[in-house]
C-alpha cells in the first residue's frame, strides 16, 4: 500500500499546534546554549538508514517462529513495505538485498518500482552460511575458509555473482558476513583458516567495480561456538587492509561479547579511515537482534558521540558511512519495530549533535572528569524528540509515524491483501 502525502498532511494537522509549542521551547533552550537548531535539523534530514529485505517479516529462534500475517512474499512486496516506512519517516530511503533470497527477476522493473517509492539500493549481501537447493558442495564446514578448494571457489563465485546483481540495481557495495569457524577444539588450524579466508576475500575484491566498497563483518560466536574465523574488529581490520583501500570493517552492534566498548572500536576505526558502516540493533546477552535502543540507549548515544566527532574530525578521510538496521522481530509487528528503530537511531544522533564539543574538550584538557560526564549526560537527558518531529515535518513525513501506521490499520490491510499465514522470503 502507498501512503499519500495528503493523508500525512491531514494527520499532521491534528498535532501541529502541540508540536509547535514543544519545538519552540526546545529551540529556545538549545539556542541559549549556542546550538543552531537549523544546523541540527539539516543533518537529521540528511540521515538515511537502509532497511534490509530480510527484516520485513517476523523473525524467530531455533525454537519457533510466529508469523504476524501480511508478510511480504516476494521482492516487490518488500520494496512496497520499505516505501511505506520511507513515506512515514522520510529516513528509510534505501533497501539492502540478501542474495539469493531476493534475486530480481526483472532488474529494470525492480529499479523502476524502487524509484517510484523514492528508494535506492544499498549494499547487497552474500549468503554462504547456508546451502541452497542443488548446491554441488556444502558450507557445513566453512565457505571462504574451507579446506576444500572447490568449496572456497563456490563461495567466491557466489560473491562475484552478488556483485553483478548489485551493479545492475545501482548498488555500490557488498557486505560479506561469514559463519565460518569451529565448534570443537582441534577442528580448525586457525592460521590456515584465516589465510584461506584472506585469499578468498582478495579474489572477490578483484571483481569490485572501481566505485564500490566491500564491508567485512565480524562476530565472536554463533553459529560456531568454539571459534569464528572473523571473530572481532581487529581481524576484520586486518583483512580489510590486506584487500585494499575499497575494503572496510562493518560493525554490527550485536556482534560483541558483553561489556565490549563499541564506541572505542568506532573511534579507532574512523581514525584509521576503515569504518565502513553499521548494522543497528540491541542486545541483552548476545546477538539478540532486538529493537535499536531498547536495552542500551546510553551506549547507542555514546557510539553516536564518537561518530559525530569522527565525521567532523576526519584526517584519514573515512568514507561516508553506510547505516542499516539488522534486527529480528520475534514478537512485534516487523514494520512497527523498524519504525521504533529508526526513531531510536535519529534520537541518539540528535543527542550527539547537541553536545558542546569545545567545552567538552576543554574539560578533558583540564582533567575535569565530573564536567565531562555532566556534558554528555546533559545531552543524553535532553528530550530532543521535538527536533525529530520538526525534521519529519519539514521533510513531508508524519509527525508520529507509529501512530499514523496504527490509525491507518496498515497491518490489517496487509493481511487482507496478502493473507494471514505468510512467510517472508528468506525467513
C-alpha positions in Angstrom: 0.0 0.0 0.0 1.0 3.6 -0.5 0.6 6.4 2.0 -0.4 9.6 0.1 1.0 13.0 1.0 -2.5 14.3 1.6 -3.0 11.6 4.3 0.2 12.6 6.0 -0.7 16.3 5.8 -4.2 15.7 7.3 -2.7 13.6 10.1 -0.1 16.2 10.9 -2.7 19.0 11.2 -4.1 17.3 14.3 -0.8 17.6 16.1 0.8 20.7 14.6 -0.1 23.1 17.3 1.1 21.0 20.2 4.3 20.2 18.3 4.9 23.9 17.5 4.8 24.6 21.3 7.2 21.9 22.3 9.6 22.6 19.5 9.7 26.4 20.2 10.5 25.6 23.9 13.4 23.2 22.9 14.7 25.6 20.3 14.9 28.4 22.9 16.8 26.1 25.3 19.3 24.9 22.7 19.9 28.3 21.1 20.6 29.8 24.6 23.4 27.2 24.7 24.7 28.4 21.3 23.3 25.4 19.3 21.8 26.1 15.9 18.6 24.1 15.6 18.6 24.7 11.9 22.0 23.0 11.6 20.9 20.0 13.6 17.7 19.7 11.6 19.6 19.8 8.4 21.8 16.9 9.4 18.9 14.9 10.8 17.0 15.3 7.5 20.1 14.1 5.6 20.4 10.8 7.6 19.0 7.8 5.7 19.0 4.3 7.2 18.8 1.3 4.9 16.2 -1.4 5.6 17.3 -4.9 4.9 14.9 -7.0 2.9 15.0 -9.8 5.5 13.8 -7.6 8.3 10.3 -7.1 6.9 8.9 -10.4 8.1 8.7 -12.0 11.5 11.9 -13.5 12.7 12.3 -16.3 15.1 14.6 -18.5 17.1 15.6 -22.2 16.7 12.6 -23.0 18.9 10.0 -21.4 16.7 8.6 -18.6 14.6 5.3 -16.8 14.8 4.0 -15.0 11.7 2.4 -11.6 12.0 0.4 -12.1 8.8 0.6 -10.0 5.7 4.4 -10.6 5.4 5.9 -9.8 2.0 6.1 -12.9 -0.1 8.4 -11.5 -2.9 10.8 -8.7 -3.6 8.2 -6.3 -5.0 6.2 -6.5 -1.8 9.4 -5.9 0.3 10.1 -2.8 -1.7 6.5 -1.7 -1.1 7.0 -2.1 2.6 10.2 -0.1 2.7 8.5 2.5 0.6 5.8 2.7 3.2 8.4 3.2 6.0 10.1 5.8 4.0 6.8 7.7 3.3 6.0 7.8 7.0 9.5 8.8 8.2 11.5 10.2 5.1 14.5 8.5 6.7 14.4 5.0 5.2 15.4 5.8 1.7 17.3 2.6 0.8 16.8 -1.2 0.8 19.5 -3.7 1.2 19.0 -7.1 -0.5 20.2 -10.5 0.5 21.1 -12.8 -2.3 19.9 -15.4 -3.2 16.8 -14.7 -1.1 15.9 -11.7 -3.2 17.2 -12.1 -6.7 15.3 -9.7 -9.0 13.6 -11.4 -11.9 13.4 -8.2 -13.9 16.1 -5.8 -12.9 14.6 -2.8 -14.8 11.2 -3.3 -13.4 12.6 -3.7 -9.9 14.6 -0.5 -10.2 11.5 1.3 -11.6 9.4 0.1 -8.6 12.0 1.3 -6.1 12.3 4.6 -7.8 8.6 5.1 -7.6 8.9 4.9 -3.8 12.0 7.2 -3.8 14.3 4.3 -2.8 17.8 3.3 -3.8 19.6 0.0 -3.3 22.1 -0.1 -0.5 24.7 -2.8 0.0 24.0 -6.2 -1.4 24.6 -9.1 1.0 26.0 -12.5 0.1 24.9 -15.8 1.7 27.5 -18.5 2.4 26.1 -19.5 5.7 23.5 -22.0 4.4 23.4 -24.4 1.5 21.0 -23.7 -1.4 19.0 -26.3 -3.3 21.1 -28.1 -5.9 24.4 -26.7 -4.5 27.2 -29.0 -5.6 29.4 -28.5 -2.4 28.4 -27.8 1.2 29.3 -24.9 3.5 28.8 -27.2 6.6 32.5 -26.9 7.4 33.0 -23.4 6.1 32.9 -21.3 2.9 35.7 -18.9 2.2 37.9 -20.6 4.9 37.1 -24.2 3.7 39.9 -26.7 3.4 38.5 -27.7 0.1 39.4 -25.6 -3.0 36.0 -26.4 -4.6 34.0 -25.2 -1.7 36.0 -22.0 -1.5 35.6 -21.3 -5.2 31.9 -21.9 -4.9 31.7 -19.2 -2.2 33.9 -16.8 -4.2 31.8 -17.2 -7.3 28.6 -16.6 -5.3 30.0 -13.3 -4.0 31.1 -12.3 -7.5 27.5 -13.1 -8.7 26.1 -10.9 -5.9 28.3 -8.0 -7.0 26.9 -8.4 -10.5 23.3 -8.2 -9.3 24.2 -5.2 -7.3 25.7 -3.4 -10.3 22.5 -4.0 -12.2 20.5 -2.4 -9.4 22.8 0.5 -8.9 24.2 -0.6 -5.6 27.7 0.5 -4.7 28.8 -2.0 -2.0 28.8 -5.6 -0.9 28.7 -6.9 2.7 30.4 -10.2 3.5 29.4 -12.0 6.7 30.9 -15.4 7.3 29.6 -18.1 9.6 32.9 -19.9 9.2 34.5 -21.3 12.3 34.7 -24.3 14.5 32.6 -25.8 17.4 35.3 -28.1 18.8 39.0 -27.7 19.7 41.2 -29.1 17.1 38.7 -28.8 14.3 40.5 -26.0 12.5 44.0 -24.8 12.0 43.4 -21.2 13.0 46.2 -19.8 10.9 45.4 -21.8 7.8 41.6 -20.9 8.0 42.4 -17.2 8.3 45.0 -17.4 5.4 42.4 -19.1 3.2 39.8 -16.5 4.1 42.1 -13.7 3.3 43.0 -15.2 -0.1 39.3 -15.7 -0.9 38.4 -12.2 0.1 41.2 -10.9 -2.1 39.8 -12.9 -5.0 36.4 -11.3 -4.5 37.9 -7.8 -4.1 39.5 -8.0 -7.5 36.0 -8.1 -9.0 34.8 -4.9 -7.2 33.9 -2.1 -9.6 36.1 1.0 -9.2 33.5 3.0 -7.3 32.4 0.1 -5.0 33.2 -0.8 -1.4 33.5 -4.1 0.4 32.3 -4.3 4.0 33.7 -7.2 6.1 31.6 -8.1 9.1 32.8 -9.9 12.3 31.2 -11.9 15.0 32.7 -13.6 18.1 30.5 -16.7 18.1 27.4 -18.4 16.6 26.7 -20.5 14.7 30.1 -21.9 15.6 30.8 -21.9 19.3 34.5 -22.6 19.8 35.9 -20.2 17.2 34.8 -17.9 14.3 37.3 -17.1 11.7 36.5 -13.3 11.7 35.8 -13.0 15.4 36.5 -9.4 16.1 37.0 -5.9 14.7 40.8 -6.4 14.7 40.6 -9.4 12.4 38.2 -7.6 10.1 40.5 -4.6 10.1 43.4 -6.9 9.2 41.5 -8.5 6.3 40.3 -5.1 5.0 43.9 -3.8 4.9 45.0 -7.0 3.2 42.3 -6.5 0.5 42.9 -2.8 -0.3 41.5 0.7 0.0 38.0 -0.2 -1.0 37.6 -2.7 1.9 36.3 -1.7 5.3 35.1 -3.0 8.6 31.4 -3.2 9.3 30.2 -3.0 12.9 27.1 -4.9 13.9 26.1 -3.7 17.4 25.1 -7.2 18.4 28.3 -8.8 17.4 30.3 -8.2 20.5 30.9 -10.0 23.8 29.2 -8.5 26.9 30.7 -5.1 28.1 32.7 -4.6 24.9 33.5 -0.9 24.4 31.9 -0.5 21.0 32.4 3.3 21.0 36.1 2.9 21.4 36.2 0.5 18.4 34.3 3.1 16.4 36.8 5.8 17.3 39.8 3.7 16.4 38.4 2.5 13.0 37.4 6.1 12.0 40.9 7.3 13.0 42.3 4.7 10.6 39.8 5.5 7.9 38.4 2.0 7.9 34.9 2.2 9.3 32.5 1.2 6.6 29.2 1.3 8.4 26.8 -0.1 10.9 24.2 -2.7 11.4 22.0 -1.3 14.2 20.2 -3.4 16.8 20.3 -4.0 20.5 21.1 -6.9 22.8 20.9 -8.1 26.4 23.0 -11.2 26.2 24.5 -11.7 22.7 23.4 -11.3 19.2 19.7 -10.8 20.2 18.9 -8.5 17.3 16.4 -6.5 19.4 14.9 -3.1 18.6 17.5 -0.4 18.4 17.9 1.5 21.7 15.5 -0.9 23.6 18.2 -2.2 26.0 21.2 0.1 26.0 20.2 3.6 24.8 23.1 5.3 26.6 25.6 3.1 24.8 23.9 4.0 21.5 24.3 7.7 22.3 28.0 7.2 23.2 28.6 5.5 19.9 27.0 8.4 18.1 29.1 10.8 20.1 32.2 9.1 18.6 30.6 9.0 15.2 29.8 12.7 15.2 33.3 13.6 16.4 34.8 11.3 13.8 32.8 12.8 10.9 33.7 16.3 12.0 37.4 15.5 12.5 38.3 13.1 9.7 42.1 13.3 8.9 42.1 9.8 7.4 39.2 10.6 5.1 37.0 7.8 6.4 34.3 7.5 3.7 30.6 8.3 4.2 29.1 5.6 6.4 26.5 3.1 5.5 23.7 2.8 8.0 21.4 -0.2 8.2 19.0 -1.8 10.7 19.6 -5.5 11.3 17.0 -6.9 13.7 14.9 -9.9 14.2 11.2 -9.3 15.1 10.2 -12.3 17.1 7.2 -10.8 18.9 6.4 -7.4 17.4 5.0 -6.3 14.1 8.1 -6.0 12.0 7.2 -2.7 10.5 6.3 -1.2 13.9 9.7 -2.5 15.2 11.5 -0.8 12.3 9.7 2.5 12.9 10.9 2.3 16.6 14.4 1.6 15.5 14.5 4.4 13.0 13.3 6.7 15.8 16.0 5.4 18.2 18.8 6.0 15.7 17.8 9.5 14.9 17.3 10.2 18.6 20.8 9.2 19.5 22.2 11.1 16.6 20.3 14.3 17.6 21.6 14.0 21.2 25.1 13.6 20.0 24.7 16.7 17.7 23.8 19.0 20.7 27.0 18.3 22.7 29.1 21.4 23.2 32.3 19.8 21.8 34.6 22.8 22.6 33.5 22.8 26.2 33.9 19.0 26.4 37.4 19.1 25.0 38.3 21.9 27.4 37.1 19.8 30.3 39.2 16.9 29.1 42.3 19.1 28.8 41.9 20.2 32.4 41.2 16.6 33.5 37.8 17.7 34.8 36.2 14.3 34.8 33.0 15.5 36.5 32.2 18.2 34.0 33.0 15.9 31.0 30.5 13.4 32.4 27.9 16.1 33.0 28.1 17.4 29.5 27.4 14.0 28.0 24.6 13.2 30.4 23.1 16.7 29.9 22.8 16.0 26.1 21.6 12.4 26.7 18.9 13.6 29.1 17.6 16.4 26.8 14.3 15.5 25.2 15.2 16.1 21.6 12.1 14.4 20.2 10.6 17.7 19.1 13.7 18.1 16.8 12.9 14.7 15.2 9.3 15.7 14.7 10.3 19.0 13.2 12.7 17.3 10.8 10.0 15.0 9.7 7.5 17.8 9.3 9.9 19.8 7.1 10.6 16.6 5.1 6.9 15.9 4.5 6.8 12.9 6.8 4.4 12.1 9.7 4.9 13.8 13.0 4.3 10.5 14.7 4.9 7.7 12.2 3.9 4.8 14.5 0.6 6.5 15.5 -0.3 7.1 11.8 0.7 3.5 11.0 -1.8 2.3 13.5 -4.5 4.7 12.6 -4.3 3.6 9.0 -4.6 0.0 10.1 -1.7 -0.9 7.9 -1.2 -4.5 9.2 -4.9 -5.3 8.8 -4.7 -4.1 5.2 -1.6 -6.2 4.5 -3.2 -9.3 6.0 -6.3 -8.7 3.8 -4.2 -8.2 0.7 -1.5 -10.9 1.3 -3.1 -13.4 3.7 -2.9 -14.2 7.4 -0.5 -17.1 7.1 2.5 -15.8 5.2 6.3 -16.2 5.4 8.7 -13.6 4.1 11.2 -15.0 1.7 14.5 -15.8 3.3 13.0 -16.5 6.8 
